[in-house]
Amino acid sequence: MKCPKCGSENVTVSVVNEVKLKNKHKGVLYYLFVWWWWAPIKWLVFTVPALLIAIFGHKKQKAVNIQKTVCCCQNCGHTWNK
């Protein structure tokens, strides 16, 4: 493999793992059929447990791993995606 910048053959290829956070969303049907009556009942009847769940409950984000192949020239330091 040749470096596109300097033309050298001294190139290292490695796999890089990137982690991105993805937000979880509820669907439209949930808000139409469940949320409008469940949210007021939850906060009026279960205020203390609802606060504890909101503070210590599961997070609404999910980690997504993305693997990319990256080439790096050892002579000039130019990097590019394969």
mmCIF file of the N, C-alpha and C atoms, coordinates in Angstrom:
data_MODEL
# 
_entry.id   MODEL 
# 
loop_
_atom_site.group_PDB 
_atom_site.id 
_atom_site.type_symbol 
_atom_site.label_atom_id 
_atom_site.label_alt_id 
_atom_site.label_comp_id 
_atom_site.label_asym_id 
_atom_site.label_entity_id 
_atom_site.label_seq_id 
_atom_site.pdbx_PDB_ins_code 
_atom_site.Cartn_x 
_atom_site.Cartn_y 
_atom_site.Cartn_z 
_atom_site.occupancy 
_atom_site.B_iso_or_equiv 
_atom_site.pdbx_formal_charge 
_atom_site.auth_seq_id 
_atom_site.auth_comp_id 
_atom_site.auth_asym_id 
_atom_site.auth_atom_id 
_atom_site.pdbx_PDB_model_num 
ATOM 1   N N  . MET A 1 1  ? 0.852   -1.171 0.000  1.00 0.00 ? 1  MET A N  1 
ATOM 2   C CA . MET A 1 1  ? 0.000   0.000  0.000  1.00 0.00 ? 1  MET A CA 1 
ATOM 3   C C  . MET A 1 1  ? 0.897   1.234  0.000  1.00 0.00 ? 1  MET A C  1 
ATOM 4   N N  . LYS A 1 2  ? 0.511   2.243  -0.756 1.00 0.00 ? 2  LYS A N  1 
ATOM 5   C CA . LYS A 1 2  ? 1.302   3.463  -0.884 1.00 0.00 ? 2  LYS A CA 1 
ATOM 6   C C  . LYS A 1 2  ? 0.602   4.615  -0.184 1.00 0.00 ? 2  LYS A C  1 
ATOM 7   N N  . CYS A 1 3  ? 1.412   5.484  0.385  1.00 0.00 ? 3  CYS A N  1 
ATOM 8   C CA . CYS A 1 3  ? 0.897   6.716  0.987  1.00 0.00 ? 3  CYS A CA 1 
ATOM 9   C C  . CYS A 1 3  ? 0.493   7.667  -0.137 1.00 0.00 ? 3  CYS A C  1 
ATOM 10  N N  . PRO A 1 4  ? -0.734  8.220  -0.094 1.00 0.00 ? 4  PRO A N  1 
ATOM 11  C CA . PRO A 1 4  ? -1.154  9.139  -1.157 1.00 0.00 ? 4  PRO A CA 1 
ATOM 12  C C  . PRO A 1 4  ? -0.432  10.483 -1.102 1.00 0.00 ? 4  PRO A C  1 
ATOM 13  N N  . LYS A 1 5  ? 0.179   10.796 0.033  1.00 0.00 ? 5  LYS A N  1 
ATOM 14  C CA . LYS A 1 5  ? 0.840   12.095 0.174  1.00 0.00 ? 5  LYS A CA 1 
ATOM 15  C C  . LYS A 1 5  ? 2.291   12.055 -0.304 1.00 0.00 ? 5  LYS A C  1 
ATOM 16  N N  . CYS A 1 6  ? 3.075   11.052 0.184  1.00 0.00 ? 6  CYS A N  1 
ATOM 17  C CA . CYS A 1 6  ? 4.503   11.018 -0.151 1.00 0.00 ? 6  CYS A CA 1 
ATOM 18  C C  . CYS A 1 6  ? 4.879   9.837  -1.036 1.00 0.00 ? 6  CYS A C  1 
ATOM 19  N N  . GLY A 1 7  ? 4.000   8.852  -1.225 1.00 0.00 ? 7  GLY A N  1 
ATOM 20  C CA . GLY A 1 7  ? 4.281   7.708  -2.079 1.00 0.00 ? 7  GLY A CA 1 
ATOM 21  C C  . GLY A 1 7  ? 5.113   6.620  -1.431 1.00 0.00 ? 7  GLY A C  1 
ATOM 22  N N  . SER A 1 8  ? 5.307   6.673  -0.132 1.00 0.00 ? 8  SER A N  1 
ATOM 23  C CA . SER A 1 8  ? 6.122   5.689  0.576  1.00 0.00 ? 8  SER A CA 1 
ATOM 24  C C  . SER A 1 8  ? 5.351   4.377  0.750  1.00 0.00 ? 8  SER A C  1 
ATOM 25  N N  . GLU A 1 9  ? 6.078   3.264  0.810  1.00 0.00 ? 9  GLU A N  1 
ATOM 26  C CA . GLU A 1 9  ? 5.495   1.943  1.054  1.00 0.00 ? 9  GLU A CA 1 
ATOM 27  C C  . GLU A 1 9  ? 5.490   1.588  2.540  1.00 0.00 ? 9  GLU A C  1 
ATOM 28  N N  . ASN A 1 10 ? 6.056   2.430  3.384  1.00 0.00 ? 10 ASN A N  1 
ATOM 29  C CA . ASN A 1 10 ? 6.159   2.178  4.822  1.00 0.00 ? 10 ASN A CA 1 
ATOM 30  C C  . ASN A 1 10 ? 4.866   2.643  5.504  1.00 0.00 ? 10 ASN A C  1 
ATOM 31  N N  . VAL A 1 11 ? 3.821   1.826  5.401  1.00 0.00 ? 11 VAL A N  1 
ATOM 32  C CA . VAL A 1 11 ? 2.484   2.183  5.891  1.00 0.00 ? 11 VAL A CA 1 
ATOM 33  C C  . VAL A 1 11 ? 2.017   1.136  6.899  1.00 0.00 ? 11 VAL A C  1 
ATOM 34  N N  . THR A 1 12 ? 1.445   1.595  8.007  1.00 0.00 ? 12 THR A N  1 
ATOM 35  C CA . THR A 1 12 ? 0.871   0.716  9.026  1.00 0.00 ? 12 THR A CA 1 
ATOM 36  C C  . THR A 1 12 ? -0.652  0.799  8.951  1.00 0.00 ? 12 THR A C  1 
ATOM 37  N N  . VAL A 1 13 ? -1.294  -0.355 8.961  1.00 0.00 ? 13 VAL A N  1 
ATOM 38  C CA . VAL A 1 13 ? -2.756  -0.421 8.925  1.00 0.00 ? 13 VAL A CA 1 
ATOM 39  C C  . VAL A 1 13 ? -3.231  -0.953 10.269 1.00 0.00 ? 13 VAL A C  1 
ATOM 40  N N  . SER A 1 14 ? -4.180  -0.240 10.898 1.00 0.00 ? 14 SER A N  1 
ATOM 41  C CA . SER A 1 14 ? -4.696  -0.688 12.194 1.00 0.00 ? 14 SER A CA 1 
ATOM 42  C C  . SER A 1 14 ? -6.201  -0.472 12.251 1.00 0.00 ? 14 SER A C  1 
ATOM 43  N N  . VAL A 1 15 ? -6.842  -1.211 13.159 1.00 0.00 ? 15 VAL A N  1 
ATOM 44  C CA . VAL A 1 15 ? -8.282  -1.097 13.371 1.00 0.00 ? 15 VAL A CA 1 
ATOM 45  C C  . VAL A 1 15 ? -8.511  -0.256 14.618 1.00 0.00 ? 15 VAL A C  1 
ATOM 46  N N  . VAL A 1 16 ? -9.330  0.782  14.490 1.00 0.00 ? 16 VAL A N  1 
ATOM 47  C CA . VAL A 1 16 ? -9.625  1.691  15.595 1.00 0.00 ? 16 VAL A CA 1 
ATOM 48  C C  . VAL A 1 16 ? -11.080 1.505  15.990 1.00 0.00 ? 16 VAL A C  1 
ATOM 49  N N  . ASN A 1 17 ? -11.335 1.396  17.287 1.00 0.00 ? 17 ASN A N  1 
ATOM 50  C CA . ASN A 1 17 ? -12.688 1.230  17.809 1.00 0.00 ? 17 ASN A CA 1 
ATOM 51  C C  . ASN A 1 17 ? -13.171 2.567  18.356 1.00 0.00 ? 17 ASN A C  1 
ATOM 52  N N  . GLU A 1 18 ? -14.259 3.097  17.810 1.00 0.00 ? 18 GLU A N  1 
ATOM 53  C CA . GLU A 1 18 ? -14.851 4.339  18.290 1.00 0.00 ? 18 GLU A CA 1 
ATOM 54  C C  . GLU A 1 18 ? -16.152 4.006  19.007 1.00 0.00 ? 18 GLU A C  1 
ATOM 55  N N  . VAL A 1 19 ? -16.376 4.667  20.147 1.00 0.00 ? 19 VAL A N  1 
ATOM 56  C CA . VAL A 1 19 ? -17.596 4.461  20.922 1.00 0.00 ? 19 VAL A CA 1 
ATOM 57  C C  . VAL A 1 19 ? -18.413 5.744  20.867 1.00 0.00 ? 19 VAL A C  1 
ATOM 58  N N  . LYS A 1 20 ? -19.664 5.618  20.423 1.00 0.00 ? 20 LYS A N  1 
ATOM 59  C CA . LYS A 1 20 ? -20.577 6.758  20.386 1.00 0.00 ? 20 LYS A CA 1 
ATOM 60  C C  . LYS A 1 20 ? -21.798 6.433  21.233 1.00 0.00 ? 20 LYS A C  1 
ATOM 61  N N  . LEU A 1 21 ? -22.364 7.460  21.844 1.00 0.00 ? 21 LEU A N  1 
ATOM 62  C CA . LEU A 1 21 ? -23.567 7.280  22.645 1.00 0.00 ? 21 LEU A CA 1 
ATOM 63  C C  . LEU A 1 21 ? -24.786 7.556  21.779 1.00 0.00 ? 21 LEU A C  1 
ATOM 64  N N  . LYS A 1 22 ? -25.748 6.649  21.838 1.00 0.00 ? 22 LYS A N  1 
ATOM 65  C CA . LYS A 1 22 ? -26.980 6.775  21.072 1.00 0.00 ? 22 LYS A CA 1 
ATOM 66  C C  . LYS A 1 22 ? -28.130 6.910  22.063 1.00 0.00 ? 22 LYS A C  1 
ATOM 67  N N  . ASN A 1 23 ? -28.972 7.909  21.880 1.00 0.00 ? 23 ASN A N  1 
ATOM 68  C CA . ASN A 1 23 ? -30.112 8.120  22.762 1.00 0.00 ? 23 ASN A CA 1 
ATOM 69  C C  . ASN A 1 23 ? -31.238 7.166  22.419 1.00 0.00 ? 23 ASN A C  1 
ATOM 70  N N  . LYS A 1 24 ? -31.865 6.628  23.462 1.00 0.00 ? 24 LYS A N  1 
ATOM 71  C CA . LYS A 1 24 ? -33.027 5.770  23.258 1.00 0.00 ? 24 LYS A CA 1 
ATOM 72  C C  . LYS A 1 24 ? -34.274 6.655  23.281 1.00 0.00 ? 24 LYS A C  1 
ATOM 73  N N  . HIS A 1 25 ? -35.152 6.459  22.309 1.00 0.00 ? 25 HIS A N  1 
ATOM 74  C CA . HIS A 1 25 ? -36.391 7.228  22.239 1.00 0.00 ? 25 HIS A CA 1 
ATOM 75  C C  . HIS A 1 25 ? -37.572 6.276  22.235 1.00 0.00 ? 25 HIS A C  1 
ATOM 76  N N  . LYS A 1 26 ? -38.668 6.742  22.789 1.00 0.00 ? 26 LYS A N  1 
ATOM 77  C CA . LYS A 1 26 ? -39.896 5.973  22.742 1.00 0.00 ? 26 LYS A CA 1 
ATOM 78  C C  . LYS A 1 26 ? -40.646 6.337  21.462 1.00 0.00 ? 26 LYS A C  1 
ATOM 79  N N  . GLY A 1 27 ? -41.493 5.444  21.012 1.00 0.00 ? 27 GLY A N  1 
ATOM 80  C CA . GLY A 1 27 ? -42.224 5.667  19.776 1.00 0.00 ? 27 GLY A CA 1 
ATOM 81  C C  . GLY A 1 27 ? -43.433 6.560  19.958 1.00 0.00 ? 27 GLY A C  1 
ATOM 82  N N  . VAL A 1 28 ? -44.037 6.941  18.858 1.00 0.00 ? 28 VAL A N  1 
ATOM 83  C CA . VAL A 1 28 ? -45.213 7.811  18.858 1.00 0.00 ? 28 VAL A CA 1 
ATOM 84  C C  . VAL A 1 28 ? -46.396 7.109  19.516 1.00 0.00 ? 28 VAL A C  1 
ATOM 85  N N  . LEU A 1 29 ? -46.542 5.808  19.271 1.00 0.00 ? 29 LEU A N  1 
ATOM 86  C CA . LEU A 1 29 ? -47.668 5.081  19.861 1.00 0.00 ? 29 LEU A CA 1 
ATOM 87  C C  . LEU A 1 29 ? -47.605 5.070  21.384 1.00 0.00 ? 29 LEU A C  1 
ATOM 88  N N  . TYR A 1 30 ? -46.407 5.010  21.953 1.00 0.00 ? 30 TYR A N  1 
ATOM 89  C CA . TYR A 1 30 ? -46.264 5.054  23.410 1.00 0.00 ? 30 TYR A CA 1 
ATOM 90  C C  . TYR A 1 30 ? -46.823 6.363  23.948 1.00 0.00 ? 30 TYR A C  1 
ATOM 91  N N  . TYR A 1 31 ? -46.469 7.489  23.320 1.00 0.00 ? 31 TYR A N  1 
ATOM 92  C CA . TYR A 1 31 ? -46.944 8.785  23.800 1.00 0.00 ? 31 TYR A CA 1 
ATOM 93  C C  . TYR A 1 31 ? -48.444 8.971  23.573 1.00 0.00 ? 31 TYR A C  1 
ATOM 94  N N  . LEU A 1 32 ? -48.997 8.389  22.521 1.00 0.00 ? 32 LEU A N  1 
ATOM 95  C CA . LEU A 1 32 ? -50.428 8.535  22.254 1.00 0.00 ? 32 LEU A CA 1 
ATOM 96  C C  . LEU A 1 32 ? -51.289 7.688  23.193 1.00 0.00 ? 32 LEU A C  1 
ATOM 97  N N  . PHE A 1 33 ? -50.847 6.450  23.472 1.00 0.00 ? 33 PHE A N  1 
ATOM 98  C CA . PHE A 1 33 ? -51.698 5.529  24.199 1.00 0.00 ? 33 PHE A CA 1 
ATOM 99  C C  . PHE A 1 33 ? -51.320 5.330  25.659 1.00 0.00 ? 33 PHE A C  1 
ATOM 100 N N  . VAL A 1 34 ? -50.089 5.589  26.062 1.00 0.00 ? 34 VAL A N  1 
ATOM 101 C CA . VAL A 1 34 ? -49.661 5.272  27.425 1.00 0.00 ? 34 VAL A CA 1 
ATOM 102 C C  . VAL A 1 34 ? -49.234 6.506  28.202 1.00 0.00 ? 34 VAL A C  1 
ATOM 103 N N  . TRP A 1 35 ? -48.386 7.326  27.642 1.00 0.00 ? 35 TRP A N  1 
ATOM 104 C CA . TRP A 1 35 ? -47.745 8.385  28.406 1.00 0.00 ? 35 TRP A CA 1 
ATOM 105 C C  . TRP A 1 35 ? -48.713 9.416  28.974 1.00 0.00 ? 35 TRP A C  1 
ATOM 106 N N  . TRP A 1 36 ? -49.738 9.782  28.215 1.00 0.00 ? 36 TRP A N  1 
ATOM 107 C CA . TRP A 1 36 ? -50.631 10.857 28.633 1.00 0.00 ? 36 TRP A CA 1 
ATOM 108 C C  . TRP A 1 36 ? -51.387 10.520 29.904 1.00 0.00 ? 36 TRP A C  1 
ATOM 109 N N  . TRP A 1 37 ? -51.653 9.248  30.190 1.00 0.00 ? 37 TRP A N  1 
ATOM 110 C CA . TRP A 1 37 ? -52.328 8.894  31.445 1.00 0.00 ? 37 TRP A CA 1 
ATOM 111 C C  . TRP A 1 37 ? -51.359 8.316  32.459 1.00 0.00 ? 37 TRP A C  1 
ATOM 112 N N  . TRP A 1 38 ? -50.248 7.729  32.041 1.00 0.00 ? 38 TRP A N  1 
ATOM 113 C CA . TRP A 1 38 ? -49.319 7.113  32.983 1.00 0.00 ? 38 TRP A CA 1 
ATOM 114 C C  . TRP A 1 38 ? -48.459 8.145  33.712 1.00 0.00 ? 38 TRP A C  1 
ATOM 115 N N  . ALA A 1 39 ? -48.008 9.189  33.056 1.00 0.00 ? 39 ALA A N  1 
ATOM 116 C CA . ALA A 1 39 ? -47.128 10.176 33.674 1.00 0.00 ? 39 ALA A CA 1 
ATOM 117 C C  . ALA A 1 39 ? -47.799 10.897 34.848 1.00 0.00 ? 39 ALA A C  1 
ATOM 118 N N  . PRO A 1 40 ? -49.025 11.406 34.725 1.00 0.00 ? 40 PRO A N  1 
ATOM 119 C CA . PRO A 1 40 ? -49.646 12.062 35.889 1.00 0.00 ? 40 PRO A CA 1 
ATOM 120 C C  . PRO A 1 40 ? -49.904 11.098 37.049 1.00 0.00 ? 40 PRO A C  1 
ATOM 121 N N  . ILE A 1 41 ? -50.321 9.869  36.747 1.00 0.00 ? 41 ILE A N  1 
ATOM 122 C CA . ILE A 1 41 ? -50.552 8.891  37.819 1.00 0.00 ? 41 ILE A CA 1 
ATOM 123 C C  . ILE A 1 41 ? -49.241 8.562  38.517 1.00 0.00 ? 41 ILE A C  1 
ATOM 124 N N  . LYS A 1 42 ? -48.187 8.369  37.741 1.00 0.00 ? 42 LYS A N  1 
ATOM 125 C CA . LYS A 1 42 ? -46.889 8.029  38.321 1.00 0.00 ? 42 LYS A CA 1 
ATOM 126 C C  . LYS A 1 42 ? -46.400 9.138  39.249 1.00 0.00 ? 42 LYS A C  1 
ATOM 127 N N  . TRP A 1 43 ? -46.516 10.384 38.842 1.00 0.00 ? 43 TRP A N  1 
ATOM 128 C CA . TRP A 1 43 ? -46.012 11.474 39.664 1.00 0.00 ? 43 TRP A CA 1 
ATOM 129 C C  . TRP A 1 43 ? -46.934 11.805 40.836 1.00 0.00 ? 43 TRP A C  1 
ATOM 130 N N  . LEU A 1 44 ? -48.222 11.563 40.732 1.00 0.00 ? 44 LEU A N  1 
ATOM 131 C CA . LEU A 1 44 ? -49.119 11.845 41.857 1.00 0.00 ? 44 LEU A CA 1 
ATOM 132 C C  . LEU A 1 44 ? -49.102 10.725 42.901 1.00 0.00 ? 44 LEU A C  1 
ATOM 133 N N  . VAL A 1 45 ? -49.113 9.484  42.458 1.00 0.00 ? 45 VAL A N  1 
ATOM 134 C CA . VAL A 1 45 ? -49.226 8.351  43.370 1.00 0.00 ? 45 VAL A CA 1 
ATOM 135 C C  . VAL A 1 45 ? -47.856 7.845  43.822 1.00 0.00 ? 45 VAL A C  1 
ATOM 136 N N  . PHE A 1 46 ? -46.917 7.798  42.921 1.00 0.00 ? 46 PHE A N  1 
ATOM 137 C CA . PHE A 1 46 ? -45.601 7.209  43.208 1.00 0.00 ? 46 PHE A CA 1 
ATOM 138 C C  . PHE A 1 46 ? -44.491 8.263  43.179 1.00 0.00 ? 46 PHE A C  1 
ATOM 139 N N  . THR A 1 47 ? -44.694 9.405  43.814 1.00 0.00 ? 47 THR A N  1 
ATOM 140 C CA . THR A 1 47 ? -43.742 10.502 43.702 1.00 0.00 ? 47 THR A CA 1 
ATOM 141 C C  . THR A 1 47 ? -42.350 10.114 44.188 1.00 0.00 ? 47 THR A C  1 
ATOM 142 N N  . VAL A 1 48 ? -42.242 9.586  45.384 1.00 0.00 ? 48 VAL A N  1 
ATOM 143 C CA . VAL A 1 48 ? -40.924 9.233  45.927 1.00 0.00 ? 48 VAL A CA 1 
ATOM 144 C C  . VAL A 1 48 ? -40.269 8.105  45.124 1.00 0.00 ? 48 VAL A C  1 
ATOM 145 N N  . PRO A 1 49 ? -40.948 6.992  44.849 1.00 0.00 ? 49 PRO A N  1 
ATOM 146 C CA . PRO A 1 49 ? -40.300 5.969  44.019 1.00 0.00 ? 49 PRO A CA 1 
ATOM 147 C C  . PRO A 1 49 ? -39.958 6.478  42.619 1.00 0.00 ? 49 PRO A C  1 
ATOM 148 N N  . ALA A 1 50 ? -40.807 7.337  42.055 1.00 0.00 ? 50 ALA A N  1 
ATOM 149 C CA . ALA A 1 50 ? -40.530 7.868  40.722 1.00 0.00 ? 50 ALA A CA 1 
ATOM 150 C C  . ALA A 1 50 ? -39.285 8.749  40.744 1.00 0.00 ? 50 ALA A C  1 
ATOM 151 N N  . LEU A 1 51 ? -39.108 9.532  41.812 1.00 0.00 ? 51 LEU A N  1 
ATOM 152 C CA . LEU A 1 51 ? -37.897 10.345 41.924 1.00 0.00 ? 51 LEU A CA 1 
ATOM 153 C C  . LEU A 1 51 ? -36.662 9.465  42.069 1.00 0.00 ? 51 LEU A C  1 
ATOM 154 N N  . LEU A 1 52 ? -36.764 8.413  42.855 1.00 0.00 ? 52 LEU A N  1 
ATOM 155 C CA . LEU A 1 52 ? -35.632 7.497  43.012 1.00 0.00 ? 52 LEU A CA 1 
ATOM 156 C C  . LEU A 1 52 ? -35.295 6.794  41.699 1.00 0.00 ? 52 LEU A C  1 
ATOM 157 N N  . ILE A 1 53 ? -36.309 6.391  40.946 1.00 0.00 ? 53 ILE A N  1 
ATOM 158 C CA . ILE A 1 53 ? -36.061 5.749  39.659 1.00 0.00 ? 53 ILE A CA 1 
ATOM 159 C C  . ILE A 1 53 ? -35.455 6.753  38.679 1.00 0.00 ? 53 ILE A C  1 
ATOM 160 N N  . ALA A 1 54 ? -35.926 8.004  38.712 1.00 0.00 ? 54 ALA A N  1 
ATOM 161 C CA . ALA A 1 54 ? -35.393 9.017  37.805 1.00 0.00 ? 54 ALA A CA 1 
ATOM 162 C C  . ALA A 1 54 ? -33.921 9.313  38.113 1.00 0.00 ? 54 ALA A C  1 
ATOM 163 N N  . ILE A 1 55 ? -33.560 9.261  39.391 1.00 0.00 ? 55 ILE A N  1 
ATOM 164 C CA . ILE A 1 55 ? -32.174 9.556  39.778 1.00 0.00 ? 55 ILE A CA 1 
ATOM 165 C C  . ILE A 1 55 ? -31.272 8.350  39.563 1.00 0.00 ? 55 ILE A C  1 
ATOM 166 N N  . PHE A 1 56 ? -31.681 7.180  40.056 1.00 0.00 ? 56 PHE A N  1 
ATOM 167 C CA . PHE A 1 56 ? -30.819 6.000  40.047 1.00 0.00 ? 56 PHE A CA 1 
ATOM 168 C C  . PHE A 1 56 ? -31.196 4.957  38.998 1.00 0.00 ? 56 PHE A C  1 
ATOM 169 N N  . GLY A 1 57 ? -32.203 5.209  38.203 1.00 0.00 ? 57 GLY A N  1 
ATOM 170 C CA . GLY A 1 57 ? -32.669 4.236  37.223 1.00 0.00 ? 57 GLY A CA 1 
ATOM 171 C C  . GLY A 1 57 ? -31.731 4.121  36.040 1.00 0.00 ? 57 GLY A C  1 
ATOM 172 N N  . HIS A 1 58 ? -32.139 3.339  35.069 1.00 0.00 ? 58 HIS A N  1 
ATOM 173 C CA . HIS A 1 58 ? -31.315 3.108  33.891 1.00 0.00 ? 58 HIS A CA 1 
ATOM 174 C C  . HIS A 1 58 ? -31.153 4.396  33.093 1.00 0.00 ? 58 HIS A C  1 
ATOM 175 N N  . LYS A 1 59 ? -30.051 4.505  32.439 1.00 0.00 ? 59 LYS A N  1 
ATOM 176 C CA . LYS A 1 59 ? -29.770 5.677  31.616 1.00 0.00 ? 59 LYS A CA 1 
ATOM 177 C C  . LYS A 1 59 ? -30.429 5.501  30.246 1.00 0.00 ? 59 LYS A C  1 
ATOM 178 N N  . LYS A 1 60 ? -30.742 6.599  29.619 1.00 0.00 ? 60 LYS A N  1 
ATOM 179 C CA . LYS A 1 60 ? -31.430 6.544  28.341 1.00 0.00 ? 60 LYS A CA 1 
ATOM 180 C C  . LYS A 1 60 ? -30.454 6.657  27.180 1.00 0.00 ? 60 LYS A C  1 
ATOM 181 N N  . GLN A 1 61 ? -29.218 6.212  27.410 1.00 0.00 ? 61 GLN A N  1 
ATOM 182 C CA . GLN A 1 61 ? -28.238 6.216  26.337 1.00 0.00 ? 61 GLN A CA 1 
ATOM 183 C C  . GLN A 1 61 ? -27.636 4.830  26.205 1.00 0.00 ? 61 GLN A C  1 
ATOM 184 N N  . LYS A 1 62 ? -27.247 4.504  24.993 1.00 0.00 ? 62 LYS A N  1 
ATOM 185 C CA . LYS A 1 62 ? -26.692 3.198  24.693 1.00 0.00 ? 62 LYS A CA 1 
ATOM 186 C C  . LYS A 1 62 ? -25.363 3.404  23.975 1.00 0.00 ? 62 LYS A C  1 
ATOM 187 N N  . ALA A 1 63 ? -24.340 2.648  24.338 1.00 0.00 ? 63 ALA A N  1 
ATOM 188 C CA . ALA A 1 63 ? -23.038 2.756  23.696 1.00 0.00 ? 63 ALA A CA 1 
ATOM 189 C C  . ALA A 1 63 ? -23.031 1.920  22.417 1.00 0.00 ? 63 ALA A C  1 
ATOM 190 N N  . VAL A 1 64 ? -22.582 2.532  21.329 1.00 0.00 ? 64 VAL A N  1 
ATOM 191 C CA . VAL A 1 64 ? -22.500 1.859  20.034 1.00 0.00 ? 64 VAL A CA 1 
ATOM 192 C C  . VAL A 1 64 ? -21.033 1.853  19.610 1.00 0.00 ? 64 VAL A C  1 
ATOM 193 N N  . ASN A 1 65 ? -20.486 0.662  19.336 1.00 0.00 ? 65 ASN A N  1 
ATOM 194 C CA . ASN A 1 65 ? -19.103 0.524  18.895 1.00 0.00 ? 65 ASN A CA 1 
ATOM 195 C C  . ASN A 1 65 ? -19.035 0.556  17.374 1.00 0.00 ? 65 ASN A C  1 
ATOM 196 N N  . ILE A 1 66 ? -18.108 1.367  16.854 1.00 0.00 ? 66 ILE A N  1 
ATOM 197 C CA . ILE A 1 66 ? -17.880 1.468  15.420 1.00 0.00 ? 66 ILE A CA 1 
ATOM 198 C C  . ILE A 1 66 ? -16.408 1.173  15.173 1.00 0.00 ? 66 ILE A C  1 
ATOM 199 N N  . GLN A 1 67 ? -16.129 0.196  14.321 1.00 0.00 ? 67 GLN A N  1 
ATOM 200 C CA . GLN A 1 67 ? -14.744 -0.161 14.004 1.00 0.00 ? 67 GLN A CA 1 
ATOM 201 C C  . GLN A 1 67 ? -14.377 0.410  12.645 1.00 0.00 ? 67 GLN A C  1 
ATOM 202 N N  . LYS A 1 68 ? -13.220 1.112  12.591 1.00 0.00 ? 68 LYS A N  1 
ATOM 203 C CA . LYS A 1 68 ? -12.724 1.704  11.358 1.00 0.00 ? 68 LYS A CA 1 
ATOM 204 C C  . LYS A 1 68 ? -11.305 1.237  11.112 1.00 0.00 ? 68 LYS A C  1 
ATOM 205 N N  . THR A 1 69 ? -10.948 1.068  9.861  1.00 0.00 ? 69 THR A N  1 
ATOM 206 C CA . THR A 1 69 ? -9.585  0.732  9.482  1.00 0.00 ? 69 THR A CA 1 
ATOM 207 C C  . THR A 1 69 ? -8.866  2.027  9.105  1.00 0.00 ? 69 THR A C  1 
ATOM 208 N N  . VAL A 1 70 ? -7.758  2.307  9.789  1.00 0.00 ? 70 VAL A N  1 
ATOM 209 C CA . VAL A 1 70 ? -7.008  3.541  9.583  1.00 0.00 ? 70 VAL A CA 1 
ATOM 210 C C  . VAL A 1 70 ? -5.595  3.192  9.138  1.00 0.00 ? 70 VAL A C  1 
ATOM 211 N N  . CYS A 1 71 ? -5.118  3.858  8.089  1.00 0.00 ? 71 CYS A N  1 
ATOM 212 C CA . CYS A 1 71 ? -3.752  3.675  7.592  1.00 0.00 ? 71 CYS A CA 1 
ATOM 213 C C  . CYS A 1 71 ? -2.925  4.882  8.022  1.00 0.00 ? 71 CYS A C  1 
ATOM 214 N N  . CYS A 1 72 ? -1.671  4.626  8.406  1.00 0.00 ? 72 CYS A N  1 
ATOM 215 C CA . CYS A 1 72 ? -0.778  5.684  8.851  1.00 0.00 ? 72 CYS A CA 1 
ATOM 216 C C  . CYS A 1 72 ? 0.582   5.499  8.189  1.00 0.00 ? 72 CYS A C  1 
ATOM 217 N N  . CYS A 1 73 ? 1.073   6.537  7.533  1.00 0.00 ? 73 CYS A N  1 
ATOM 218 C CA . CYS A 1 73 ? 2.384   6.503  6.898  1.00 0.00 ? 73 CYS A CA 1 
ATOM 219 C C  . CYS A 1 73 ? 3.450   6.719  7.970  1.00 0.00 ? 73 CYS A C  1 
ATOM 220 N N  . GLN A 1 74 ? 4.457   5.865  7.993  1.00 0.00 ? 74 GLN A N  1 
ATOM 221 C CA . GLN A 1 74 ? 5.510   5.967  9.004  1.00 0.00 ? 74 GLN A CA 1 
ATOM 222 C C  . GLN A 1 74 ? 6.548   7.034  8.643  1.00 0.00 ? 74 GLN A C  1 
ATOM 223 N N  . ASN A 1 75 ? 6.585   7.475  7.398  1.00 0.00 ? 75 ASN A N  1 
ATOM 224 C CA . ASN A 1 75 ? 7.571   8.485  6.995  1.00 0.00 ? 75 ASN A CA 1 
ATOM 225 C C  . ASN A 1 75 ? 7.060   9.905  7.210  1.00 0.00 ? 75 ASN A C  1 
ATOM 226 N N  . CYS A 1 76 ? 5.856   10.204 6.701  1.00 0.00 ? 76 CYS A N  1 
ATOM 227 C CA . CYS A 1 76 ? 5.358   11.592 6.784  1.00 0.00 ? 76 CYS A CA 1 
ATOM 228 C C  . CYS A 1 76 ? 4.283   11.778 7.850  1.00 0.00 ? 76 CYS A C  1 
ATOM 229 N N  . GLY A 1 77 ? 3.695   10.695 8.379  1.00 0.00 ? 77 GLY A N  1 
ATOM 230 C CA . GLY A 1 77 ? 2.684   10.807 9.428  1.00 0.00 ? 77 GLY A CA 1 
ATOM 231 C C  . GLY A 1 77 ? 1.279   11.034 8.919  1.00 0.00 ? 77 GLY A C  1 
ATOM 232 N N  . HIS A 1 78 ? 1.077   10.979 7.636  1.00 0.00 ? 78 HIS A N  1 
ATOM 233 C CA . HIS A 1 78 ? -0.274  11.178 7.051  1.00 0.00 ? 78 HIS A CA 1 
ATOM 234 C C  . HIS A 1 78 ? -1.166  9.988  7.408  1.00 0.00 ? 78 HIS A C  1 
ATOM 235 N N  . THR A 1 79 ? -2.414  10.249 7.835  1.00 0.00 ? 79 THR A N  1 
ATOM 236 C CA . THR A 1 79 ? -3.368  9.184  8.153  1.00 0.00 ? 79 THR A CA 1 
ATOM 237 C C  . THR A 1 79 ? -4.588  9.316  7.234  1.00 0.00 ? 79 THR A C  1 
ATOM 238 N N  . TRP A 1 80 ? -5.188  8.162  6.899  1.00 0.00 ? 80 TRP A N  1 
ATOM 239 C CA . TRP A 1 80 ? -6.394  8.142  6.074  1.00 0.00 ? 80 TRP A CA 1 
ATOM 240 C C  . TRP A 1 80 ? -7.165  6.859  6.358  1.00 0.00 ? 80 TRP A C  1 
ATOM 241 N N  . ASN A 1 81 ? -8.450  6.890  6.042  1.00 0.00 ? 81 ASN A N  1 
ATOM 242 C CA . ASN A 1 81 ? -9.304  5.711  6.215  1.00 0.00 ? 81 ASN A CA 1 
ATOM 243 C C  . ASN A 1 81 ? -9.180  4.817  5.001  1.00 0.00 ? 81 ASN A C  1 
ATOM 244 N N  . LYS A 1 82 ? -9.181  3.529  5.252  1.00 0.00 ? 82 LYS A N  1 
ATOM 245 C CA . LYS A 1 82 ? -9.074  2.569  4.159  1.00 0.00 ? 82 LYS A CA 1 
ATOM 246 C C  . LYS A 1 82 ? -10.425 2.294  3.580  1.00 0.00 ? 82 LYS A C  1 
# 
